[in-house]
Amino acid sequence: MLGLLLSSIPLLTLSATATTASPHSPREADSFVAGAWYTGWHATEGFPLSKVSWEKYNTLIYSFAITTPSVYELSLNGSDPELLPQFVSEAKKNGVSAQVAIGGWAGGQWFSSNVDSAENRTVFAQTVANFAEQYDLDGINFDWEYPNDQGIGCNTISPNDTSNFLAFLQELRQNPIGAKLVLSAAVAVTPFVGPDGNPSTDVSGFADVLDYIAVMNYDVWGPWSTAVGPNAPLNDTCAAAADQDGSAVSAVRTWGAAGMPANKIVLGVASYGHSFSVPPTDAFVPGSTTQLMAYPAFNASNQPLGDAWDDTGSVDSCGVYEGPGGDWDFWGLIDGGFLTPQGMPAEGIYYRYDTCSQTPYVYNETSEVMVSFDNAQSFAVKGSYIKEAGLRGFAMWEAGGDYDDILLDSIRSTTGLGA
């Protein structure tokens, strides 16, 4: 998931004992998920709650509550805590499941220490339950990036993270409040890392306690990669072995083999893409001035800026300076002249659609910027795959990245929900 923007808003402290709120709705035991994450920090940057197409979702996940060094506390630092009650109210008014994601790339630093002992798990389970009850939430989405993996670089970590996470979820399920919540986890394209450092081969315990997992099938290729590749590939089994870094198809197969049923897998889809600096000599197939190259080399020392929501450079939660991310939301590609308002390649922009990964690319030869992203066509194909594979649904990162519901309408239509 994209990095969490932090601000100076004070920590929200939640005692593990004090709770009073209205009762929750029953868990949506088997409902198809038409969902998205809603980022609180973008509410004042072009995507207020009034712009949400509530009637086209049944699940929205407010992002993020973050972990803290104290097992008694969660924080909404950076995600507009004053907006969360309004978010919940609007969701419930529109019949949408109101959920909150805990964690995120920069917000899961203390997950490991918060669940590393039986005592901590008991307290943290109550803290999460109290948080859900205080805000009258229907569900919690755990976005631990990643158990037994350093992630951003300063996470607390333990070889027992995965087993401790499961024990925590089992305890939360036994909590009277937790028993009523929709519990989900945003996960990588491979199962949680076990104590041996390899992906777990048995996640059936998680299947028992979670309503579903949301596979984050994005950021598979990016500026950290060796070539320009698909941000969110549907398939990679048809690609050369060197280009198989993960995809929806391989993720569903791997999680399924480890014991996660297809009807408990939600496909995470991306309303954004990554940009790369690619000179024309590398962008085009040799001998052609119009046909874009597959997996071209790029200049890693010259990261192009993304759209207005891109981080232009800042110190992360580990205290390390990170340069521009180069992220382009779908609306940003339209604002930036890569696409027309209908989501088609703009005049003077070169375009390639890779039928293996089902991923589009655009290229501006003048600025030498290439972007791997998703469009209506790739979302439609992913929707068809969700339906054919019997998956639980889709969840888009993020709701505000779309433009005029082009992506949302596309995936809804092919999953059978209608535009």
Secondary structure in CASP SS format (residue, H / E / C, confidence):
PFRMAT SS
TARGET T0000
AUTHOR 0000-0000-0000
METHOD secondary structure of the structure
MODEL  1
M C 1.00
L C 1.00
G C 1.00
L C 1.00
L C 1.00
L C 1.00
S C 1.00
S C 1.00
I C 1.00
P C 1.00
L C 1.00
L C 1.00
T E 1.00
L C 1.00
S C 1.00
A C 1.00
T C 1.00
A C 1.00
T C 1.00
T C 1.00
A C 1.00
S C 1.00
P C 1.00
H C 1.00
S C 1.00
P C 1.00
R C 1.00
E C 1.00
A C 1.00
D C 1.00
S C 1.00
F C 1.00
V E 1.00
A E 1.00
G E 1.00
A E 1.00
W E 1.00
Y E 1.00
T E 1.00
G H 1.00
W H 1.00
H H 1.00
A C 1.00
T C 1.00
E C 1.00
G C 1.00
F C 1.00
P C 1.00
L H 1.00
S H 1.00
K H 1.00
V C 1.00
S C 1.00
W H 1.00
E H 1.00
K H 1.00
Y C 1.00
N C 1.00
T E 1.00
L E 1.00
I E 1.00
Y E 1.00
S E 1.00
F E 1.00
A E 1.00
I E 1.00
T E 1.00
T C 1.00
P C 1.00
S C 1.00
V C 1.00
Y C 1.00
E E 1.00
L E 1.00
S E 1.00
L C 1.00
N C 1.00
G C 1.00
S C 1.00
D C 1.00
P C 1.00
E C 1.00
L C 1.00
L H 1.00
P H 1.00
Q H 1.00
F H 1.00
V H 1.00
S H 1.00
E H 1.00
A H 1.00
K H 1.00
K H 1.00
N C 1.00
G C 1.00
V C 1.00
S E 1.00
A E 1.00
Q E 1.00
V E 1.00
A E 1.00
I E 1.00
G E 1.00
G C 1.00
W C 1.00
A C 1.00
G C 1.00
G C 1.00
Q C 1.00
W C 1.00
F H 1.00
S H 1.00
S H 1.00
N H 1.00
V C 1.00
D C 1.00
S C 1.00
A H 1.00
E H 1.00
N H 1.00
R H 1.00
T H 1.00
V H 1.00
F H 1.00
A H 1.00
Q H 1.00
T H 1.00
V H 1.00
A H 1.00
N H 1.00
F H 1.00
A H 1.00
E H 1.00
Q H 1.00
Y C 1.00
D C 1.00
L C 1.00
D C 1.00
G E 1.00
I E 1.00
N E 1.00
F E 1.00
D E 1.00
W C 1.00
E C 1.00
Y C 1.00
P C 1.00
N C 1.00
D C 1.00
Q C 1.00
G C 1.00
I C 1.00
G C 1.00
C C 1.00
N C 1.00
T C 1.00
I C 1.00
S C 1.00
P C 1.00
N C 1.00
D H 1.00
T H 1.00
S H 1.00
N H 1.00
F H 1.00
L H 1.00
A H 1.00
F H 1.00
L H 1.00
Q H 1.00
E H 1.00
L H 1.00
R H 1.00
Q H 1.00
N C 1.00
P C 1.00
I C 1.00
G H 1.00
A H 1.00
K H 1.00
L C 1.00
V E 1.00
L E 1.00
S E 1.00
A E 1.00
A E 1.00
V E 1.00
A C 1.00
V C 1.00
T C 1.00
P C 1.00
F C 1.00
V E 1.00
G C 1.00
P C 1.00
D C 1.00
G C 1.00
N C 1.00
P E 1.00
S C 1.00
T C 1.00
D C 1.00
V C 1.00
S H 1.00
G H 1.00
F H 1.00
A H 1.00
D H 1.00
V H 1.00
L C 1.00
D C 1.00
Y E 1.00
I E 1.00
A E 1.00
V E 1.00
M E 1.00
N C 1.00
Y C 1.00
D C 1.00
V C 1.00
W C 1.00
G C 1.00
P C 1.00
W C 1.00
S C 1.00
T C 1.00
A C 1.00
V C 1.00
G C 1.00
P C 1.00
N C 1.00
A C 1.00
P C 1.00
L C 1.00
N C 1.00
D C 1.00
T C 1.00
C C 1.00
A C 1.00
A C 1.00
A H 1.00
A H 1.00
D H 1.00
Q C 1.00
D C 1.00
G C 1.00
S C 1.00
A H 1.00
V H 1.00
S H 1.00
A H 1.00
V H 1.00
R H 1.00
T H 1.00
W H 1.00
G H 1.00
A H 1.00
A C 1.00
G C 1.00
M C 1.00
P C 1.00
A H 1.00
N H 1.00
K H 1.00
I E 1.00
V E 1.00
L E 1.00
G E 1.00
V E 1.00
A E 1.00
S C 1.00
Y E 1.00
G E 1.00
H E 1.00
S E 1.00
F E 1.00
S E 1.00
V C 1.00
P C 1.00
P H 1.00
T H 1.00
D H 1.00
A H 1.00
F E 1.00
V C 1.00
P C 1.00
G C 1.00
S C 1.00
T C 1.00
T C 1.00
Q C 1.00
L E 1.00
M C 1.00
A C 1.00
Y C 1.00
P C 1.00
A C 1.00
F C 1.00
N C 1.00
A C 1.00
S C 1.00
N C 1.00
Q C 1.00
P C 1.00
L C 1.00
G C 1.00
D C 1.00
A C 1.00
W C 1.00
D C 1.00
D C 1.00
T C 1.00
G C 1.00
S E 1.00
V E 1.00
D C 1.00
S C 1.00
C C 1.00
G C 1.00
V C 1.00
Y E 1.00
E E 1.00
G C 1.00
P C 1.00
G C 1.00
G C 1.00
D E 1.00
W E 1.00
D E 1.00
F H 1.00
W H 1.00
G H 1.00
L H 1.00
I H 1.00
D H 1.00
G C 1.00
G C 1.00
F C 1.00
L E 1.00
T C 1.00
P C 1.00
Q C 1.00
G C 1.00
M C 1.00
P E 1.00
A C 1.00
E C 1.00
G C 1.00
I C 1.00
Y E 1.00
Y E 1.00
R E 1.00
Y E 1.00
D E 1.00
T C 1.00
C C 1.00
S C 1.00
Q C 1.00
T E 1.00
P E 1.00
Y E 1.00
V E 1.00
Y E 1.00
N E 1.00
E C 1.00
T C 1.00
S C 1.00
E C 1.00
V E 1.00
M E 1.00
V E 1.00
S E 1.00
F C 1.00
D C 1.00
N C 1.00
A H 1.00
Q H 1.00
S H 1.00
F H 1.00
A H 1.00
V H 1.00
K H 1.00
G H 1.00
S H 1.00
Y H 1.00
I H 1.00
K H 1.00
E H 1.00
A H 1.00
G C 1.00
L C 1.00
R C 1.00
G E 1.00
F E 1.00
A E 1.00
M E 1.00
W E 1.00
E C 1.00
A H 1.00
G H 1.00
G H 1.00
D C 1.00
Y C 1.00
D C 1.00
D C 1.00
I H 1.00
L H 1.00
L H 1.00
D H 1.00
S H 1.00
I H 1.00
R H 1.00
S H 1.00
T H 1.00
T H 1.00
G C 1.00
L C 1.00
G C 1.00
A C 1.00
END
